[in-house]
Amino acid sequence: MPCILLAEPDGPTRNFMVMKLKEAGHEVDAAENGQELIILLSFRRHDLVISDLEMIGKNGLEALREIRRHPEYMSMPFVLFTRADPRLKTDNQHYDNLIQELDALGAVFLPKTPENFRQFPMIRIMK
């Protein structure tokens, strides 16, 4: 059974996402922030990391950077999501840089939208 590591600071949202992923047949470990994500990653092999960008302490991007420094995690699929969609802010260099860095780190950006949440039960991990 595929195992997903989820980092989401909002308790109700985290619980909803865990429920949907489990309904889809995945094992799920959940963290509240990037530091917990790093700790949980060290205890168990995960097939996918899904992390919020905006978290107190170590945010999702900082956790991604730390994970990618380890060769064994270089190819681990990583999805970074947030309420704001940086792609819609093309006039802001900060957001352009974020998207470029995510591409360079091999991560996928996913805006937090109702449509994307509805797709969680359809997540399939190909090995």
Salt bridges, closest charged atoms under 4 A:
GLU8 OE1 - LYS112 NZ 2.83
GLU23 OE1 - LYS20 NZ 3.46
GLU27 OE1 - ARG44 NH2 1.78
ASP29 OD1 - ARG44 NH1 3.13
ASP29 OD2 - HIS46 NE2 2.71
ASP47 OD1 - LYS127 NZ 3.23
ASP52 OD2 - LYS112 NZ 2.75
GLU66 OE1 - LYS58 NZ 2.35
ASP85 OD1 - ARG87 NE 3.21
GLU101 OE2 - ARG65 NE 2.59
GLU115 OE2 - ARG118 NH2 3.77
